[in-house]
Amino acid sequence: MTTLQRMLPYVARALFALIFLLAAPRHFSAEGISHAAELGVPFAKFFVPLSGVIAIAGGLSLITGFQVRWGAWALILFLVPVTLGMHQFWTIANPVQQRIQISMFLKNLSMIGGALFLAGYTR
């Protein structure tokens, strides 16, 4: 196995984790919590910061290589309700806003797929 082949899983996990770690601070902000509440997230003051903790834990797990399968499952636990609750493109009448939410929904679906792959095939 080449050095590149040995390094690729680490680089891939780090790149995948980056979005969760960079977006997580918003989960602890009043703006992020109120945005989720406006979209109908119940108990947003509790669930939004909790989702930030889950995203950070999952992201750090992938970057450090510690319990990667558990970290991937944590990200799935984070992504499924966020995708269904925050990106409800089917409820939006404005075509521009609807296309944005479709893109966000599909991005999250692809990340769920990546996390499922990590959960199923990581040693």
N, C-alpha and C positions, 0 to 999 in steps of 0.2 A: 504494500500500500504506500502511495506517495505521501509526502508531507501535505500537499494540497488536499488529498482525499481525507487525511486525518483531521485537517483543520476545518473542512467545510461544515460538518455538523455544528461545531461551536459557533462559527460565523453565522450560519443560518438561524440558530436558536437566538443569538444575540440580536440579529436584525428583526426577527419576529417579535421578540420581547420589547424592543425599543418603543413601539407605539403604545404599549400598555403603560410603560414607565413614564413616558413623556406626557401622556394624557391624564394620568392618575391625580396630579395635584388639583385639577379642576373639580374632582369629586369631593374635595374638602372646602371648596369655596361657596360662598353664599350664592353667587351667580350660577354655578353648576347645579346646586341643589334646587334653586328656584326654577331653573329651566326644566329639570326633570319633573318637578311638581306641576308645572304648567302643562306638561305632556301627559299628566295623569298618573305618574308614578306614586303609588301609595306609600305613606310614611317616608317620604323622600329624605327628610332630615336624618333618618336612620339608615335607609337602604343605599343612598348615594355614597356616603362615606364608607359604608361597609363594602360596596362594590369597588371603591378605590383601594381598600386594604387587600381585597382579593386580587385585583389587577396587579398591585405591587408585589404581593407574595408570589403569584404565578410568574410574573416577569422576572423577578430575581431568581426564582428556581431555575428558569430556563437559562439565564445568563451564567449562573454559577455552576450549573450542572447538578445541583443538589435536588434529589427527588424529582427529576424532570417529569415523570409520569404524573405525579401528584400536582405539579405545577401546571401541566397541560390540562388536567381535569379542572383545576381551579379556574383557568382561563375559559374553559367551556362553561363552567358554572356562571362566570361573569358574562360571557358573550350571549348566551341564549336569551336571558331575560332582557338584556340591553337591546339586542337586535329586535326582538318582538315588541318591546315597550317604547323604545325611543325612535324607531325608524319605520313607523306605520305609514308607508307611502300610499297605501290603499285608502287612507282616510283624507288625503290631501287633494283639494280641487285645483290649486294653482299649479300649472304644468311645470314651471321652473322649479318650484319647491319640491314637487313630486319627483322629478328626475334626480334632484340632489339626494332625496331620501331613498330612492331606488338604488342609487350608487352606494350609499352608506350601508344599506341593507345587504347588498351583494358583497360588499367588502367584508362585512362581518361574517357572512356565510362562508366566504373563502377562508377567513381566519379560523372559523369553527372547524373547517376541513383540515387546516394545518395543525390545529391543536389536537384533533382526533388522530391524525397521523402520528404526532409526537406521543400521544397517550398509548397508542397501540404498538408502536414500533421502536420506541426508545428503550435501550438497555438500562 
